[in-house]
């Protein structure tokens, strides 16, 4: 039996303190302990990007991280991006441009897009494509996703 | 009011905020975790199945084998020939042998490793062309050919005699997985009225319900299948995977059960696109008018029927492509092998023939020194055309318009190409 250890981090702006098994992945803590099921598992081996979360502003595959690797870090999941009543411009743009189909890649796509725009508010289409290159959309809605991110970039919105 | 307007996606808000519930996003207090034992063999007889060690593992609530199924042990969208759990004869790699429900995923995994299965390996066949032969190992005692559709129009021999150019070739396509992004998952439980509820991402809610009732030997109105948000499907969620397994575990334990497939198990469990071996003989006049076409399709159905007859029928109907041919002979077969079963996937049998018939068009054009546009233009379906199966295309035939738009986009001088 694998022992437990204390895990502390800031998740979506809130301090979290838990006792967790040492071998638990970050995605499992988010989904099974914190109920943040917006983070999706698609492949479990870092190929698809559906489990993307931001750790100190950088996108990471949460299926490839042990939770204890992000001890005391600042973690943002899709639930922390905005609320139902107050959408992030990227969320509005995804809806407006038809960039959402089955929706399984959407949380990860939105978070990599946010990470990109926070660093580079005016990316080219090529830079957007590179930024989302680790995130698969099996509905193959890539051009609409790039359109949606571009539209926000053109408005120069930073939040 | 809404025709001609672009409306916001109905469930879009839930999807951009992470609130949309895919089946793995459901949890229930006291739920068990279900896991499936699959066979690594493609063709075998089960001699002995010992679940006693798994059953005595602490935290295991239930181990289920074929004997525990209260109703019929079979499912399928056309014929119920896929076993829910194999009783004695393994016909395909990854066939499900046993189920475990346990207090945690880890315990369920461990329990699977404690189940002992003794097999006698049997001869297998992996190529549908081999499987059609008299001396092939039999996947099913009734024979391996599941379906044959002949299409005959005009006199194909006469057509070839009148042809100026004939091109003859073989083509084949490979097995493809849908790889929808959301691996299969489900949560089942007994509700306050004693009925079974299953939350799952499916393309076939009402059929799932029918088959679950049949397997559990209960009335259809005792089963409620609720479709969760579906993370892609592309045909791959038409056949059942974990629906019956999850339902069985709940029905036999009376507890909520959650099953979530890994990507690897997802690949193992659901259907694939049919590999089709195609033989084509196409003849045309020196003006580039098609005059005769003969095609044979041999589709690999894998071990279980799924939609194979309907899919090979569709391949056959699409054999000429969108071109008028007066003399046609098509034979389409769906043939069982010990490969993973094949079923619906985008195009449903219409995606494979273009590999062959369009290549044939290019080769004919090359033989005749015609532009690829020209040979297609001269044979293209238009309103009033008759297909190989005798259908008169009465309305909405946009092929020539599309050809023109495409040619213009390429910058071709179409005036010279008609």
Contacts between the chains, C-beta under 8 A, distances in Angstrom:
chain1	res1	chain2	res2	distance
A	31	B	25	7.8
A	32	B	27	7.8
A	35	B	27	7.9
A	36	B	18	7.5
A	37	B	18	7.3
A	37	B	21	7.3
A	37	B	22	8.0
A	37	B	24	7.6
A	37	B	25	3.8
A	38	B	17	7.2
A	38	B	18	2.0
A	38	B	19	7.0
A	39	B	18	7.4
A	40	B	22	7.0
A	40	B	181	7.7
A	40	B	182	7.0
A	40	B	231	7.5
A	41	B	24	7.3
A	41	B	183	7.4
A	42	B	181	4.8
A	42	B	182	6.9
A	42	B	183	7.1
A	42	B	263	7.0
A	43	B	263	4.4
A	44	B	262	5.8
A	44	B	263	5.9
A	45	B	263	7.3
A	48	B	181	6.3
A	50	B	181	5.9
A	77	B	18	7.0
A	78	B	17	6.8
A	78	B	18	3.4
A	79	B	17	7.4
A	79	B	18	5.2
A	79	B	19	8.0
A	81	B	17	7.7
A	81	B	18	7.9
A	82	B	17	6.8
A	83	B	17	7.3
A	84	B	13	6.5
A	84	B	17	5.9
A	84	B	19	7.3
A	87	B	13	8.0
A	87	B	16	7.0
A	87	B	17	7.5
A	91	B	16	4.1
A	91	B	17	6.8
A	94	B	12	7.8
A	94	B	16	5.4
A	95	B	8	5.6
A	95	B	9	6.4
A	95	B	12	4.7
A	95	B	13	7.2
A	95	B	16	6.0
A	96	B	8	7.8
A	98	B	6	7.7
A	98	B	9	7.3
A	100	B	9	5.7
A	100	B	12	5.1
A	100	B	15	5.0
A	100	B	16	6.2
A	101	B	232	8.0
A	102	B	180	7.4
A	102	B	181	6.8
A	102	B	182	7.1
A	102	B	229	7.9
A	102	B	230	6.4
A	102	B	231	5.0
A	102	B	232	4.4
A	102	B	233	7.9
A	103	B	11	7.4
A	103	B	12	8.0
A	103	B	14	7.7
A	103	B	15	3.3
A	103	B	16	8.0
A	103	B	20	5.5
A	103	B	229	6.4
A	103	B	231	7.0
A	104	B	22	6.7
A	104	B	180	7.9
A	104	B	181	4.2
A	104	B	182	4.5
A	104	B	231	3.5
A	104	B	232	6.3
A	105	B	181	5.7
A	106	B	15	5.1
A	106	B	16	6.0
A	107	B	18	4.9
A	110	B	16	6.6
A	136	B	181	6.5
A	137	B	181	7.4
A	138	B	178	7.7
A	138	B	179	5.9
A	138	B	180	5.6
A	138	B	181	4.6
A	138	B	232	4.9
A	138	B	234	7.6
A	139	B	232	6.0
